[in-house]
Amino acid sequence: MFFGYMFVDVMSPLQSLVNTKLGWSPEAFGYYAGAEYMLNVFGFLILAGIILDKMGVRFTGTLSASVMFIGACIKLYAISSLFAGSAFDQWLSSWWVEMPGSAKLAAFGFTIFGCGCEMAGITVSKAIAKWFEGKEMALAMGVEMAIARLGVFAVLSLSPRLADWMGKNDPSVVPPVAFCTVLLLIGLICYVVFTFMDTNLDKQLGASANGEGEEEFKLSDVGGLFKSRLFWIIALLCVLYYSAIFPFQRFGTNMLQCNLHISETQAADLLRWFPIGALCLTPPLGYFLDRVGRGATMLMIGSLLLICCHLIFALALPAFPSQGLALATIIVLGISFSLVPAALWPSVPKVMDSRYLGSAYSLIFWVQNIGLFGIPIIFGAMLEASNQGVTDPTQYDYTNPMLLFAGLGIVALFFAIWLKVLDTRNGYGLDKPNIKSDNDAVRLDGEA
Ligand SMILES: C[C@H](NC(=O)[C@@H](N)CCCCN)C(=O)O
């Protein structure tokens, strides 16, 4: 997940370089950013849930790491000089001309990568929920997310510097993407080694080699989940919250650059404190949740902080372009980004029967992916519409698109409050600690 999250955001701090070097407009960048989730939205994630439940963690992990690597190679080729000017490039550039050939092919590669990355995400979530059931599950999920955030921090730090590899006068998008592609190959090799070690351990313990696929995915479970009000509240909270987080990560560098009139590297250096805040706080919050609880309350506070931060970015930062204000807001956003994920993902096994868990995670990811796919496109289009005639990518006005993020936060807060009210009324146990032998939480199959 560390290398995967690095690859996801490798181009995020390079938006203006991509604009000048590859000719991608903000709208094209938005389409590219949303492409990560496209096939997932059109059903791949549901298939991934089936594969996970049928084939188990070892197979699905190896498959997802391979798919991520293949997608990365396609994207690397798309932005390289091998592709630029080729007959394939000319053909791809000849239709839907707003989207250059390199952007189309990179978006295709990112789509393939996104299938692998989300498949890896549900594999990891299910494995942790199973391995740590009744134990330090929130802490384990918190540590996993912290490692992923460390990847984002690392890439925001490295990417602009790697882009200057050949000298500041001739920056290029290729070195950072090539570097992260190699890391994905290393990740794939590591996972293959893990599967051999895990199989050997099973043999030593005398466990059945196929013992991991015992929780069969049933299509009827999907129907059951879709009919559940609780599922929809969690899924909608998830999609609204994350749609104001991950797309922000992608556009944030340029937003800071435009508002603060600083270089791309300086802006990325500011933004990298966002995942660092989440990195430091998510594991302790998971520890707190395991022992004390308050998950539903954390979801509400996290959503409220999100709204405040995006309102500051939209309205206060353009009026008071201070790096101190930007940094403080980024750190508070990092706190929000710890509270919500730390509470959200461990809440799922609390309210959904373990028989549904693989499908529940894949369906929540699926609903979430619809937002992660659509919002960057809408954001890019709003940015373009708000900046008609602006040709310098460091001079964009980000007010309206940032208000979109704040609006998403307001609706997310509504769902967080609703969840808290239902939890208080029906006793799902969301505010209770995870470590508990006789959890009296009401699960979905007990929901009226
Ligand atoms: C655990 C959670 N992951 C997700 O929500 C993923 N579906 C989306 C990851 C986006 C990067 N590909 C998280 O990271 O908090």
The ligand as a Gaussian input file, in Angstrom:
#p B3LYP/6-31G(d) Opt

LIG

0 1
 C       -8.475000       2.814000       3.584000
 C       -8.810000       4.006000       2.754000
 N       -8.726000       3.661000       1.343000
 C       -9.683000       4.013000       0.491000
 O      -10.626000       4.658000       0.842000
 C       -9.539000       3.613000      -0.942000
 N      -10.784000       3.096000      -1.431000
 C       -9.207000       4.812000      -1.776000
 C       -7.757000       4.969000      -1.879000
 C       -7.445000       6.127000      -2.787000
 C       -6.072000       5.954000      -3.305000
 N       -6.149000       5.030000      -4.389000
 C       -7.891000       5.163000       3.107000
 O       -6.845000       5.306000       2.455000
 O       -8.209000       5.894000       4.051000

